[in-house]
């Protein structure tokens, strides 16, 4: 079974949910957005991504991760994804992204 390769941002568009983190991750042609749920939900983290083979680099324009690049290895299980942190100085983003993400059909 051949794993899908995220060669471009277009091939990795959609929404994923992490029940473990109480958050959703949306990726589209414009970038990414992490939304938090629950009583203590904080501001979303929004920014741009660059996809390089099996790595995904998250950049943020504002908020808690301003001008901080985060590099993650991405693995696929059908449409679900798992992100493994390689380097991210933004603790808040790292804490939420390093998880299993379930594909959400919209």
Z-matrix of the N, CA and C atoms (Angstrom, degrees):
N
C 1 1.463
C 2 1.520 1 109.73
N 3 1.295 2 115.46 1 118.23
C 4 1.464 3 121.98 2 -177.41
C 5 1.529 4 109.95 3 -80.00
N 6 1.321 5 116.38 4 128.62
C 7 1.468 6 120.22 5 177.87
C 8 1.525 7 108.91 6 -77.07
N 9 1.341 8 117.63 7 141.13
C 10 1.468 9 118.51 8 176.13
C 11 1.522 10 109.65 9 -67.86
N 12 1.296 11 116.67 10 144.94
C 13 1.461 12 120.78 11 177.89
C 14 1.527 13 109.07 12 -106.23
N 15 1.303 14 115.73 13 133.11
C 16 1.461 15 120.27 14 177.24
C 17 1.524 16 107.73 15 -87.83
N 18 1.305 17 116.46 16 82.86
C 19 1.460 18 121.36 17 -176.71
C 20 1.516 19 110.92 18 -79.77
N 21 1.324 20 116.46 19 -32.84
C 22 1.448 21 119.16 20 -177.86
C 23 1.517 22 108.61 21 -138.94
N 24 1.310 23 114.98 22 165.75
C 25 1.450 24 120.54 23 179.39
C 26 1.524 25 110.64 24 -61.37
N 27 1.336 26 116.54 25 -36.94
C 28 1.462 27 120.32 26 -177.93
C 29 1.525 28 111.61 27 -61.22
N 30 1.339 29 116.27 28 -33.50
C 31 1.460 30 118.81 29 -177.35
C 32 1.529 31 111.33 30 -79.25
N 33 1.312 32 116.71 31 -8.59
C 34 1.463 33 120.77 32 179.13
C 35 1.523 34 108.53 33 -121.80
N 36 1.332 35 116.41 34 58.84
C 37 1.455 36 117.69 35 177.26
C 38 1.514 37 108.64 36 -114.38
N 39 1.327 38 115.16 37 144.20
C 40 1.447 39 120.81 38 -179.48
C 41 1.510 40 110.73 39 150.95
N 42 1.323 41 114.61 40 -168.34
C 43 1.463 42 120.89 41 179.64
C 44 1.513 43 109.58 42 -129.30
N 45 1.320 44 114.89 43 141.73
C 46 1.460 45 121.89 44 179.46
C 47 1.522 46 108.90 45 -130.53
N 48 1.322 47 115.42 46 153.67
C 49 1.459 48 121.42 47 -178.15
C 50 1.522 49 109.27 48 -122.98
N 51 1.327 50 116.06 49 136.70
C 52 1.455 51 120.82 50 171.47
C 53 1.520 52 107.88 51 -117.03
N 54 1.335 53 115.83 52 105.12
C 55 1.467 54 119.16 53 178.89
C 56 1.525 55 109.06 54 -68.12
N 57 1.313 56 115.84 55 -33.09
C 58 1.460 57 123.02 56 178.96
C 59 1.538 58 110.44 57 -59.11
N 60 1.331 59 116.95 58 -40.15
C 61 1.466 60 121.41 59 -176.67
C 62 1.527 61 112.82 60 -97.97
N 63 1.328 62 117.57 61 -10.24
C 64 1.468 63 119.77 62 -176.65
C 65 1.515 64 111.36 63 62.79
N 66 1.335 65 115.45 64 46.22
C 67 1.458 66 119.46 65 -175.84
C 68 1.518 67 110.55 66 -149.01
N 69 1.333 68 115.11 67 161.84
C 70 1.458 69 120.60 68 172.66
C 71 1.525 70 108.78 69 -123.53
N 72 1.317 71 115.39 70 150.77
C 73 1.461 72 123.13 71 179.32
C 74 1.518 73 107.25 72 -123.29
N 75 1.323 74 116.57 73 124.08
C 76 1.458 75 121.42 74 177.61
C 77 1.524 76 108.43 75 -119.57
N 78 1.332 77 115.74 76 131.26
C 79 1.455 78 121.46 77 177.61
C 80 1.515 79 107.82 78 -125.52
N 81 1.331 80 116.46 79 130.71
C 82 1.460 81 120.57 80 176.40
C 83 1.521 82 109.09 81 -144.77
N 84 1.321 83 116.80 82 -167.47
C 85 1.464 84 121.18 83 -177.70
C 86 1.529 85 112.79 84 -63.25
N 87 1.321 86 116.96 85 -19.50
C 88 1.458 87 120.44 86 -176.22
C 89 1.525 88 113.01 87 -93.13
N 90 1.327 89 117.19 88 -18.36
C 91 1.456 90 119.32 89 -178.47
C 92 1.517 91 111.38 90 143.45
N 93 1.323 92 115.68 91 -143.50
C 94 1.464 93 119.53 92 -177.88
C 95 1.513 94 110.71 93 -132.59
N 96 1.329 95 114.74 94 161.22
C 97 1.459 96 121.63 95 177.95
C 98 1.521 97 107.89 96 -148.29
N 99 1.325 98 116.24 97 129.21
C 100 1.459 99 121.90 98 175.18
C 101 1.531 100 106.87 99 -110.56
N 102 1.325 101 115.64 100 120.09
C 103 1.459 102 120.60 101 177.29
C 104 1.516 103 109.42 102 -109.33
N 105 1.327 104 115.37 103 140.14
C 106 1.467 105 121.33 104 -179.08
C 107 1.521 106 109.77 105 -107.28
N 108 1.343 107 116.02 106 143.68
C 109 1.461 108 121.45 107 -179.82
C 110 1.521 109 109.78 108 -110.68
N 111 1.314 110 114.68 109 169.66
C 112 1.463 111 119.27 110 171.74
C 113 1.510 112 113.12 111 98.08
N 114 1.314 113 114.07 112 178.95
C 115 1.461 114 122.11 113 -174.78
C 116 1.529 115 111.22 114 -63.13
N 117 1.329 116 116.18 115 -42.72
C 118 1.459 117 120.20 116 -177.11
C 119 1.533 118 111.49 117 -96.10
N 120 1.334 119 115.93 118 29.00
C 121 1.465 120 120.46 119 -178.93
C 122 1.524 121 110.01 120 -59.82
N 123 1.328 122 115.04 121 132.51
C 124 1.457 123 118.96 122 179.70
C 125 1.520 124 109.86 123 -103.88
N 126 1.316 125 115.47 124 178.68
C 127 1.467 126 121.62 125 178.77
C 128 1.519 127 109.91 126 -58.11
N 129 1.339 128 116.97 127 145.10
C 130 1.469 129 118.61 128 176.99
C 131 1.529 130 111.74 129 -65.89
N 132 1.311 131 116.44 130 155.42
C 133 1.458 132 121.75 131 173.05
C 134 1.523 133 106.09 132 -102.89
N 135 1.321 134 116.07 133 123.83
C 136 1.457 135 121.73 134 -174.71
C 137 1.518 136 109.60 135 -127.49
N 138 1.327 137 116.81 136 142.01
C 139 1.455 138 119.01 137 177.30
C 140 1.507 139 112.76 138 -177.38
N 141 1.306 140 114.62 139 -162.45
C 142 1.464 141 122.11 140 -178.01
C 143 1.524 142 109.27 141 -107.70
N 144 1.344 143 115.05 142 158.51
C 145 1.456 144 119.36 143 174.80
C 146 1.521 145 110.58 144 -128.20
N 147 1.317 146 114.54 145 154.69
C 148 1.458 147 122.65 146 171.53
C 149 1.511 148 105.46 147 -127.16
N 150 1.326 149 116.83 148 131.33
C 151 1.459 150 120.30 149 178.56
C 152 1.513 151 108.89 150 -109.42
N 153 1.327 152 114.53 151 127.24
C 154 1.452 153 121.37 152 -177.75
C 155 1.519 154 107.36 153 -132.29
N 156 1.317 155 116.47 154 100.44
C 157 1.457 156 122.74 155 -177.08
C 158 1.527 157 109.59 156 55.53
N 159 1.336 158 118.75 157 -115.28
C 160 1.474 159 119.81 158 -178.29
C 161 1.523 160 111.79 159 -99.91
N 162 1.341 161 115.53 160 12.60
C 163 1.459 162 119.43 161 177.74
C 164 1.515 163 109.97 162 -108.14
N 165 1.313 164 114.90 163 147.65
C 166 1.456 165 120.76 164 175.97
C 167 1.521 166 107.25 165 -128.10
N 168 1.329 167 115.97 166 129.95
C 169 1.464 168 121.28 167 -177.97
C 170 1.525 169 108.10 168 -110.99
N 171 1.330 170 115.55 169 122.87
C 172 1.457 171 122.44 170 179.89
C 173 1.526 172 109.10 171 -100.98
N 174 1.329 173 116.67 172 129.99
C 175 1.456 174 122.81 173 173.18
C 176 1.513 175 108.54 174 -120.83
N 177 1.323 176 117.57 175 146.50
C 178 1.459 177 120.62 176 177.98
C 179 1.511 178 110.17 177 -123.19
N 180 1.334 179 114.98 178 139.29
C 181 1.459 180 120.69 179 -177.64
C 182 1.523 181 111.83 180 -85.68
N 183 1.328 182 116.27 181 -29.32
C 184 1.465 183 118.93 182 -175.48
C 185 1.518 184 109.82 183 -149.81
N 186 1.320 185 116.21 184 -172.33
C 187 1.457 186 120.55 185 176.24
C 188 1.516 187 112.86 186 73.05
N 189 1.322 188 115.00 187 -155.99
C 190 1.457 189 120.98 188 -170.62
C 191 1.527 190 113.67 189 -69.74
N 192 1.336 191 117.52 190 -18.67
C 193 1.464 192 119.58 191 -177.46
C 194 1.532 193 111.51 192 -111.98
N 195 1.311 194 116.91 193 24.44
C 196 1.467 195 122.18 194 -176.12
C 197 1.528 196 112.00 195 -50.22
N 198 1.329 197 115.03 196 127.72
C 199 1.473 198 122.58 197 176.84
C 200 1.522 199 114.39 198 55.64
N 201 1.326 200 116.64 199 26.75
C 202 1.454 201 120.44 200 178.24
C 203 1.515 202 108.88 201 -114.44
N 204 1.329 203 115.45 202 126.02
C 205 1.452 204 120.88 203 -179.00
C 206 1.519 205 109.47 204 -92.61
N 207 1.323 206 115.94 205 137.95
C 208 1.462 207 120.82 206 176.20
C 209 1.514 208 109.24 207 -123.18
N 210 1.332 209 115.95 208 127.32
C 211 1.465 210 119.94 209 -179.15
C 212 1.524 211 109.27 210 -110.74
N 213 1.340 212 115.68 211 128.71
C 214 1.459 213 122.19 212 -176.54
C 215 1.521 214 110.24 213 -131.50
N 216 1.315 215 115.23 214 147.06
C 217 1.464 216 121.04 215 170.89
C 218 1.520 217 105.56 216 -89.69
N 219 1.328 218 115.71 217 137.70
C 220 1.459 219 119.90 218 -178.27
C 221 1.520 220 109.53 219 -114.92
N 222 1.329 221 115.83 220 132.52
C 223 1.456 222 120.05 221 174.86
C 224 1.522 223 108.08 222 -124.69
N 225 1.316 224 115.35 223 149.85
C 226 1.461 225 121.84 224 -175.67
C 227 1.520 226 111.22 225 -112.57
N 228 1.325 227 115.26 226 142.93
C 229 1.454 228 122.08 227 167.39
C 230 1.527 229 104.88 228 -132.70
N 231 1.338 230 116.54 229 95.16
C 232 1.466 231 121.93 230 -168.53
C 233 1.528 232 107.67 231 56.85
N 234 1.354 233 117.81 232 -117.97
C 235 1.469 234 119.17 233 -179.66
C 236 1.528 235 112.39 234 -96.86
N 237 1.321 236 116.63 235 -7.32
C 238 1.463 237 119.86 236 177.05
C 239 1.527 238 108.58 237 -78.15
N 240 1.318 239 115.80 238 153.43
C 241 1.463 240 119.78 239 178.95
C 242 1.530 241 110.44 240 -129.77
N 243 1.309 242 114.52 241 156.30
C 244 1.459 243 121.08 242 172.57
C 245 1.519 244 107.21 243 -129.00
N 246 1.325 245 116.10 244 133.33
C 247 1.461 246 121.38 245 179.36
C 248 1.514 247 109.27 246 -111.35
N 249 1.330 248 115.78 247 128.28
C 250 1.460 249 121.52 248 178.62
C 251 1.521 250 107.83 249 -117.59
N 252 1.319 251 115.78 250 121.50
C 253 1.458 252 120.75 251 -175.43
C 254 1.524 253 111.49 252 -68.14
N 255 1.321 254 115.90 253 129.76
C 256 1.460 255 121.55 254 172.86
C 257 1.516 256 109.07 255 -102.79
N 258 1.341 257 116.20 256 -36.75
C 259 1.457 258 121.15 257 -178.59
C 260 1.519 259 109.11 258 -167.01
N 261 1.317 260 118.09 259 115.11
C 262 1.461 261 121.84 260 176.14
C 263 1.519 262 109.10 261 -155.58
N 264 1.333 263 115.62 262 114.54
C 265 1.470 264 121.03 263 179.97
C 266 1.530 265 111.77 264 -76.79
N 267 1.344 266 116.45 265 -16.46
C 268 1.459 267 119.45 266 -178.61
C 269 1.530 268 108.87 267 -85.80
N 270 1.309 269 115.61 268 101.60
C 271 1.464 270 122.27 269 -175.41
C 272 1.515 271 112.06 270 -59.27
N 273 1.322 272 116.54 271 -42.22
C 274 1.469 273 120.20 272 -177.15
C 275 1.530 274 110.58 273 -61.76
N 276 1.325 275 117.28 274 -44.86
C 277 1.461 276 121.28 275 179.73
C 278 1.522 277 110.23 276 -68.37
N 279 1.330 278 116.72 277 -43.18
C 280 1.462 279 120.82 278 -179.68
C 281 1.528 280 110.65 279 -61.03
N 282 1.320 281 116.69 280 -43.99
C 283 1.470 282 120.97 281 -178.81
C 284 1.520 283 112.66 282 -60.77
N 285 1.326 284 116.85 283 -35.37
C 286 1.463 285 119.24 284 -178.02
C 287 1.529 286 111.97 285 -87.63
N 288 1.331 287 118.00 286 -37.87
C 289 1.469 288 120.06 287 -174.36
C 290 1.516 289 113.62 288 -73.74
N 291 1.323 290 117.26 289 -33.24
C 292 1.461 291 119.53 290 -176.56
C 293 1.525 292 109.47 291 -75.88
N 294 1.326 293 114.66 292 83.18
C 295 1.467 294 120.63 293 -174.58
C 296 1.520 295 109.10 294 -162.14
N 297 1.329 296 114.62 295 176.31
C 298 1.457 297 121.29 296 171.22
C 299 1.527 298 107.35 297 -89.49
N 300 1.319 299 116.82 298 132.56
C 301 1.456 300 122.27 299 -178.07
C 302 1.525 301 109.92 300 -117.51
N 303 1.312 302 116.12 301 124.76
C 304 1.464 303 121.71 302 179.60
C 305 1.514 304 110.34 303 -94.34
N 306 1.326 305 115.77 304 131.32
C 307 1.461 306 123.26 305 178.30
C 308 1.526 307 110.14 306 -60.01
N 309 1.323 308 116.78 307 135.57
C 310 1.462 309 122.01 308 175.86
C 311 1.528 310 107.67 309 -108.48
N 312 1.320 311 117.15 310 122.45
C 313 1.471 312 120.37 311 173.49
C 314 1.517 313 108.08 312 -77.70
N 315 1.331 314 116.12 313 129.46
C 316 1.478 315 119.35 314 -178.99
C 317 1.515 316 109.62 315 -114.13
